[in-house]
Amino acid sequence: MSTTIILAYALIIVGIVIWVALIPGKRHVGPKTMNYITIFGGAFLFASCFINLVPHMFLGDEPFRFVTPNIHFKIAAAVMLGFLIQLLLEQLTKGAEHGHNHCPCCEEEKEAAEHHHEHHHHTGHCHNTSVHPVAGLLIGLSIHAFLEGMPMVDLDGDIHQGLLYGIVLHNIPIALVMVGLFMHNGYSFWKSFLLLAIFAVMTPLGSLCNLYLMPQNEVLQSLLMGVVVGILLHVSVSILFDHDHNNFSWGKFALILVAFIAAYFTPGCPEIYPMF
């Protein structure tokens, strides 16, 4: 295994675990900052899907395309499968991939507060008890991280940098949501750290599983990438439409534009297309 791949795995793990230092009650990440990080990460993922990942799905020389004439249909089906998988996973995660948790009682309190025009931040009765689905949250997010890590390194050992950086950005709000819910459920610092570490290793584990246990052929790799693209498109579109979708904001528009530009200038796999 190359040093570059090891460093990529380390970047993902460190990029998640480091947010334990920002557990609510020690240091606080404001909702506006969280909102900016989440929107930028979602827009970066959305752009990376089309700039970096979709071209890779259809990568192949002429003999490869001739042998599998229906590969385009299979890839399209894989994308739709990924979309449906993410839809099912969100029944466990309650939307933590979007940078927040759709806890049912919190949603009810939020709607009640909006109905009465109350804009203060509520703590919620459920935040004082252990009703948050922490087990489901960890399982759902671990499956999500495992799947999106599988095609991160291709057959030649090249890293999909758009996917790598998108995962790192995307994991910031997820990590903050996770540690926040762990603490609300009364978990200690070290237990929260351990649970977050389990999530942190799932993406590298998915990549290693694909590299060493899965059949190494272009068709399967294209289909895996299709599933991941479906997952990421679901997440990124949900993020972009979850935040102030009823009110146009030039600040949000500028943030999305910057994320698109950053994704465009993120190097893709060298065999897909030249940077310029």
C-alpha positions as a Markdown table, in Angstrom:
| # | Residue | x | y | z |
|---|---|---|---|---|
| 1 | Met | 0.0 | 0.0 | 0.0 |
| 2 | Ser | 1.4 | 3.4 | -1.0 |
| 3 | Thr | 2.2 | 6.2 | 1.5 |
| 4 | Thr | -0.3 | 8.4 | -0.3 |
| 5 | Ile | -3.2 | 6.0 | 0.4 |
| 6 | Ile | -2.2 | 5.7 | 4.1 |
| 7 | Leu | -2.0 | 9.5 | 4.4 |
| 8 | Ala | -5.5 | 9.7 | 2.8 |
| 9 | Tyr | -6.9 | 7.3 | 5.4 |
| 10 | Ala | -5.2 | 9.2 | 8.2 |
| 11 | Leu | -6.7 | 12.5 | 6.9 |
| 12 | Ile | -10.2 | 11.1 | 7.1 |
| 13 | Ile | -9.7 | 9.6 | 10.6 |
| 14 | Val | -8.0 | 12.7 | 12.0 |
| 15 | Gly | -10.5 | 14.9 | 10.3 |
| 16 | Ile | -13.3 | 13.2 | 12.2 |
| 17 | Val | -11.7 | 12.5 | 15.6 |
| 18 | Ile | -10.3 | 16.0 | 16.0 |
| 19 | Trp | -13.9 | 17.3 | 16.4 |
| 20 | Val | -14.1 | 15.5 | 19.8 |
| 21 | Ala | -12.4 | 18.7 | 21.1 |
| 22 | Leu | -15.5 | 20.6 | 20.0 |
| 23 | Ile | -18.0 | 18.6 | 22.1 |
| 24 | Pro | -20.7 | 21.0 | 23.3 |
| 25 | Gly | -20.0 | 22.2 | 26.8 |
| 26 | Lys | -16.3 | 22.5 | 26.1 |
| 27 | Arg | -16.2 | 24.6 | 23.0 |
| 28 | His | -19.2 | 25.7 | 21.0 |
| 29 | Val | -19.6 | 25.8 | 17.2 |
| 30 | Gly | -22.2 | 28.4 | 16.4 |
| 31 | Pro | -25.2 | 27.4 | 14.2 |
| 32 | Lys | -24.2 | 29.9 | 11.5 |
| 33 | Thr | -20.7 | 28.4 | 11.3 |
| 34 | Met | -22.1 | 24.9 | 11.2 |
| 35 | Asn | -24.5 | 26.0 | 8.5 |
| 36 | Tyr | -21.7 | 27.5 | 6.3 |
| 37 | Ile | -19.6 | 24.3 | 6.7 |
| 38 | Thr | -22.5 | 22.1 | 5.9 |
| 39 | Ile | -23.6 | 24.0 | 2.8 |
| 40 | Phe | -20.0 | 24.3 | 1.5 |
| 41 | Gly | -19.4 | 20.5 | 2.0 |
| 42 | Gly | -22.7 | 19.7 | 0.3 |
| 43 | Ala | -22.1 | 21.9 | -2.7 |
| 44 | Phe | -18.5 | 20.5 | -3.0 |
| 45 | Leu | -19.9 | 16.9 | -2.9 |
| 46 | Phe | -22.5 | 17.8 | -5.5 |
| 47 | Ala | -20.0 | 19.3 | -7.9 |
| 48 | Ser | -17.4 | 16.5 | -7.3 |
| 49 | Cys | -20.0 | 13.9 | -8.4 |
| 50 | Phe | -20.3 | 15.4 | -11.9 |
| 51 | Ile | -16.7 | 16.7 | -12.3 |
| 52 | Asn | -14.7 | 13.8 | -10.8 |
| 53 | Leu | -16.9 | 10.8 | -10.1 |
| 54 | Val | -19.3 | 10.5 | -13.0 |
| 55 | Pro | -16.6 | 10.6 | -15.6 |
| 56 | His | -14.8 | 7.8 | -13.8 |
| 57 | Met | -18.0 | 5.6 | -13.8 |
| 58 | Phe | -17.9 | 5.6 | -17.6 |
| 59 | Leu | -14.1 | 5.1 | -17.8 |
| 60 | Gly | -13.0 | 2.2 | -20.0 |
| 61 | Asp | -11.2 | 1.4 | -23.2 |
| 62 | Glu | -13.0 | 0.4 | -26.3 |
| 63 | Pro | -12.7 | -3.4 | -25.7 |
| 64 | Phe | -14.3 | -2.9 | -22.3 |
| 65 | Arg | -17.2 | -0.9 | -23.7 |
| 66 | Phe | -17.7 | -3.4 | -26.5 |
| 67 | Val | -17.8 | -6.4 | -24.1 |
| 68 | Thr | -20.4 | -4.8 | -21.9 |
| 69 | Pro | -22.7 | -2.8 | -24.2 |
| 70 | Asn | -25.4 | -2.3 | -21.5 |
| 71 | Ile | -22.9 | -0.9 | -18.9 |
| 72 | His | -24.6 | 2.6 | -19.1 |
| 73 | Phe | -27.9 | 1.1 | -18.1 |
| 74 | Lys | -26.2 | -0.9 | -15.2 |
| 75 | Ile | -24.5 | 2.3 | -14.0 |
| 76 | Ala | -27.7 | 4.3 | -14.1 |
| 77 | Ala | -29.4 | 1.5 | -12.1 |
| 78 | Ala | -26.5 | 1.6 | -9.6 |
| 79 | Val | -26.9 | 5.3 | -9.1 |
| 80 | Met | -30.6 | 4.8 | -8.4 |
| 81 | Leu | -29.8 | 2.0 | -6.0 |
| 82 | Gly | -27.4 | 4.3 | -4.1 |
| 83 | Phe | -30.1 | 6.9 | -3.8 |
| 84 | Leu | -32.5 | 4.3 | -2.4 |
| 85 | Ile | -29.9 | 2.9 | 0.0 |
| 86 | Gln | -29.3 | 6.4 | 1.4 |
| 87 | Leu | -33.1 | 6.9 | 1.8 |
| 88 | Leu | -33.2 | 3.8 | 3.9 |
| 89 | Leu | -30.1 | 4.7 | 5.9 |
| 90 | Glu | -31.7 | 8.0 | 6.9 |
| 91 | Gln | -34.4 | 6.0 | 8.7 |
| 92 | Leu | -31.6 | 5.2 | 11.2 |
| 93 | Thr | -29.6 | 8.4 | 11.1 |
| 94 | Lys | -32.5 | 10.8 | 11.1 |
| 95 | Gly | -30.7 | 13.1 | 8.7 |
| 96 | Ala | -27.4 | 13.4 | 10.6 |
| 97 | Glu | -25.6 | 13.3 | 7.2 |
| 98 | His | -27.1 | 16.8 | 6.5 |
| 99 | Gly | -25.5 | 18.3 | 9.6 |
| 100 | His | -28.4 | 18.0 | 11.9 |
| 101 | Asn | -30.6 | 15.3 | 13.5 |
| 102 | His | -34.3 | 15.1 | 12.8 |
| 103 | Cys | -35.2 | 13.8 | 16.3 |
| 104 | Pro | -39.1 | 13.4 | 16.2 |
| 105 | Cys | -39.7 | 15.2 | 19.6 |
| 106 | Cys | -37.3 | 18.0 | 18.6 |
| 107 | Glu | -39.1 | 18.5 | 15.3 |
| 108 | Glu | -42.4 | 18.7 | 17.2 |
| 109 | Glu | -41.0 | 21.3 | 19.6 |
| 110 | Lys | -39.5 | 23.2 | 16.6 |
| 111 | Glu | -42.8 | 23.3 | 14.8 |
| 112 | Ala | -44.6 | 24.4 | 18.0 |
| 113 | Ala | -42.1 | 27.2 | 18.5 |
| 114 | Glu | -42.4 | 28.4 | 14.9 |
| 115 | His | -46.2 | 28.4 | 15.3 |
| 116 | His | -45.9 | 30.7 | 18.3 |
| 117 | His | -43.2 | 32.8 | 16.6 |
| 118 | Glu | -40.6 | 31.7 | 19.2 |
| 119 | His | -37.2 | 31.9 | 17.8 |
| 120 | His | -35.1 | 31.1 | 20.9 |
| 121 | His | -33.0 | 28.0 | 20.9 |
| 122 | His | -34.8 | 25.2 | 22.7 |
| 123 | Thr | -33.0 | 22.5 | 24.7 |
| 124 | Gly | -35.9 | 20.1 | 24.4 |
| 125 | His | -37.1 | 17.6 | 27.0 |
| 126 | Cys | -35.7 | 14.8 | 24.9 |
| 127 | His | -32.3 | 16.2 | 25.2 |
| 128 | Asn | -32.4 | 15.5 | 28.9 |
| 129 | Thr | -33.3 | 11.8 | 28.5 |
| 130 | Ser | -31.9 | 8.9 | 26.5 |
| 131 | Val | -34.4 | 8.8 | 23.7 |
| 132 | His | -32.0 | 9.7 | 20.9 |
| 133 | Pro | -31.4 | 6.7 | 18.7 |
| 134 | Val | -27.7 | 6.6 | 19.2 |
| 135 | Ala | -27.3 | 2.9 | 18.2 |
| 136 | Gly | -29.2 | 3.4 | 15.0 |
| 137 | Leu | -27.3 | 6.6 | 14.4 |
| 138 | Leu | -23.9 | 4.9 | 14.7 |
| 139 | Ile | -25.0 | 1.9 | 12.6 |
| 140 | Gly | -26.5 | 4.0 | 9.8 |
| 141 | Leu | -23.6 | 6.4 | 9.6 |
| 142 | Ser | -21.1 | 3.6 | 9.7 |
| 143 | Ile | -22.7 | 1.9 | 6.8 |
| 144 | His | -22.9 | 5.2 | 5.0 |
| 145 | Ala | -19.2 | 5.8 | 5.6 |
| 146 | Phe | -18.2 | 2.3 | 4.7 |
| 147 | Leu | -20.0 | 2.4 | 1.3 |
| 148 | Glu | -18.7 | 5.9 | 0.3 |
| 149 | Gly | -15.1 | 4.8 | 1.1 |
| 150 | Met | -15.2 | 1.7 | -1.1 |
| 151 | Pro | -14.4 | 3.3 | -4.5 |
| 152 | Met | -12.1 | 6.0 | -3.0 |
| 153 | Val | -9.0 | 4.2 | -4.4 |
| 154 | Asp | -9.2 | 2.8 | -7.9 |
| 155 | Leu | -7.5 | -0.3 | -9.3 |
| 156 | Asp | -4.3 | 1.5 | -10.2 |
| 157 | Gly | -3.9 | 2.9 | -6.6 |
| 158 | Asp | -5.0 | 6.4 | -7.6 |
| 159 | Ile | -7.0 | 8.3 | -5.1 |
| 160 | His | -10.2 | 10.1 | -6.2 |
| 161 | Gln | -9.3 | 13.4 | -4.6 |
| 162 | Gly | -12.6 | 15.0 | -5.2 |
| 163 | Leu | -14.3 | 12.1 | -3.2 |
| 164 | Leu | -11.6 | 12.3 | -0.5 |
| 165 | Tyr | -11.9 | 16.0 | 0.2 |
| 166 | Gly | -15.6 | 15.9 | -0.1 |
| 167 | Ile | -15.8 | 13.1 | 2.5 |
| 168 | Val | -13.5 | 15.1 | 4.8 |
| 169 | Leu | -15.6 | 18.3 | 4.5 |
| 170 | His | -18.9 | 16.3 | 4.7 |
| 171 | Asn | -17.7 | 14.6 | 8.0 |
| 172 | Ile | -17.2 | 17.8 | 9.9 |
| 173 | Pro | -20.9 | 18.5 | 10.6 |
| 174 | Ile | -21.6 | 14.7 | 11.0 |
| 175 | Ala | -18.9 | 14.4 | 13.7 |
| 176 | Leu | -20.3 | 17.5 | 15.6 |
| 177 | Val | -23.8 | 16.1 | 15.4 |
| 178 | Met | -22.6 | 12.7 | 16.7 |
| 179 | Val | -20.6 | 14.0 | 19.6 |
| 180 | Gly | -23.4 | 16.3 | 20.5 |
| 181 | Leu | -26.0 | 13.5 | 20.7 |
| 182 | Phe | -23.5 | 11.3 | 22.6 |
| 183 | Met | -23.1 | 14.0 | 25.3 |
| 184 | His | -26.9 | 14.6 | 25.4 |
| 185 | Asn | -27.3 | 10.9 | 26.1 |
| 186 | Gly | -25.0 | 11.2 | 29.1 |
| 187 | Tyr | -22.0 | 9.4 | 27.5 |
| 188 | Ser | -18.6 | 10.2 | 29.0 |
| 189 | Phe | -15.8 | 11.9 | 27.0 |
| 190 | Trp | -13.9 | 8.7 | 26.4 |
| 191 | Lys | -17.0 | 6.7 | 25.4 |
| 192 | Ser | -18.0 | 9.5 | 22.9 |
| 193 | Phe | -14.4 | 9.4 | 21.6 |
| 194 | Leu | -14.5 | 5.6 | 21.2 |
| 195 | Leu | -17.9 | 5.7 | 19.3 |
| 196 | Leu | -16.7 | 8.5 | 17.0 |
| 197 | Ala | -13.5 | 6.6 | 16.4 |
| 198 | Ile | -15.5 | 3.6 | 15.2 |
| 199 | Phe | -17.3 | 5.8 | 12.7 |
| 200 | Ala | -13.9 | 7.4 | 11.7 |
| 201 | Val | -12.3 | 4.1 | 10.6 |
| 202 | Met | -15.3 | 2.9 | 8.5 |
| 203 | Thr | -14.4 | 4.8 | 5.4 |
| 204 | Pro | -10.8 | 3.5 | 5.3 |
| 205 | Leu | -12.2 | 0.0 | 6.1 |
| 206 | Gly | -14.6 | 0.2 | 3.2 |
| 207 | Ser | -11.7 | 1.2 | 0.9 |
| 208 | Leu | -9.5 | -1.6 | 2.2 |
| 209 | Cys | -12.3 | -4.1 | 1.8 |
| 210 | Asn | -12.8 | -3.1 | -1.9 |
| 211 | Leu | -9.0 | -3.2 | -2.6 |
| 212 | Tyr | -8.3 | -6.6 | -1.0 |
| 213 | Leu | -11.6 | -8.6 | -0.9 |
| 214 | Met | -13.7 | -7.5 | -3.9 |
| 215 | Pro | -13.1 | -8.7 | -7.5 |
| 216 | Gln | -10.8 | -6.3 | -9.2 |
| 217 | Asn | -12.6 | -5.6 | -12.5 |
| 218 | Glu | -13.7 | -2.4 | -14.1 |
| 219 | Val | -17.4 | -3.2 | -14.4 |
| 220 | Leu | -17.8 | -3.9 | -10.6 |
| 221 | Gln | -15.7 | -0.7 | -9.8 |
| 222 | Ser | -17.9 | 1.4 | -12.0 |
| 223 | Leu | -21.1 | 0.0 | -10.4 |
| 224 | Leu | -19.7 | 0.7 | -6.9 |
| 225 | Met | -18.9 | 4.2 | -7.9 |
| 226 | Gly | -22.5 | 4.5 | -9.2 |
| 227 | Val | -23.9 | 3.5 | -5.9 |
| 228 | Val | -21.7 | 6.0 | -4.1 |
| 229 | Val | -22.7 | 8.8 | -6.5 |
| 230 | Gly | -26.3 | 8.0 | -5.8 |
| 231 | Ile | -25.7 | 8.2 | -2.1 |
| 232 | Leu | -23.7 | 11.5 | -2.4 |
| 233 | Leu | -26.3 | 13.1 | -4.7 |
| 234 | His | -29.1 | 12.3 | -2.2 |
| 235 | Val | -27.0 | 13.8 | 0.6 |
| 236 | Ser | -25.8 | 16.8 | -1.2 |
| 237 | Val | -29.1 | 17.8 | -2.7 |
| 238 | Ser | -30.8 | 17.3 | 0.7 |
| 239 | Ile | -28.2 | 19.6 | 2.3 |
| 240 | Leu | -28.7 | 22.3 | -0.3 |
| 241 | Phe | -32.4 | 22.2 | 0.0 |
| 242 | Asp | -32.5 | 21.8 | 3.8 |
| 243 | His | -31.0 | 25.3 | 4.5 |
| 244 | Asp | -33.2 | 28.3 | 4.0 |
| 245 | His | -34.7 | 27.0 | 0.8 |
| 246 | Asn | -37.6 | 29.5 | 1.1 |
| 247 | Asn | -35.3 | 32.5 | 1.3 |
| 248 | Phe | -32.7 | 33.3 | -1.4 |
| 249 | Ser | -29.4 | 34.4 | 0.0 |
| 250 | Trp | -26.6 | 35.9 | -2.0 |
| 251 | Gly | -24.2 | 34.7 | 0.8 |
| 252 | Lys | -25.4 | 31.1 | 0.3 |
| 253 | Phe | -25.2 | 31.5 | -3.5 |
| 254 | Ala | -21.6 | 32.8 | -3.2 |
| 255 | Leu | -20.7 | 29.9 | -0.9 |
| 256 | Ile | -22.0 | 27.3 | -3.3 |
| 257 | Leu | -20.2 | 29.0 | -6.2 |
| 258 | Val | -16.9 | 28.9 | -4.3 |
| 259 | Ala | -17.5 | 25.2 | -3.5 |
| 260 | Phe | -18.2 | 24.5 | -7.2 |
| 261 | Ile | -15.0 | 26.3 | -8.2 |
| 262 | Ala | -13.0 | 24.4 | -5.5 |
| 263 | Ala | -14.4 | 21.1 | -6.8 |
| 264 | Tyr | -13.5 | 22.1 | -10.4 |
| 265 | Phe | -9.9 | 22.7 | -9.5 |
| 266 | Thr | -9.6 | 19.6 | -7.3 |
| 267 | Pro | -7.5 | 17.2 | -9.3 |
| 268 | Gly | -9.3 | 14.1 | -10.6 |
| 269 | Cys | -7.8 | 10.7 | -11.2 |
| 270 | Pro | -5.1 | 11.3 | -13.8 |
| 271 | Glu | -6.4 | 8.7 | -16.3 |
| 272 | Ile | -9.9 | 10.3 | -16.5 |
| 273 | Tyr | -9.0 | 13.6 | -18.1 |
| 274 | Pro | -6.2 | 16.3 | -17.9 |
| 275 | Met | -6.8 | 19.1 | -15.5 |
| 276 | Phe | -6.6 | 21.7 | -18.3 |
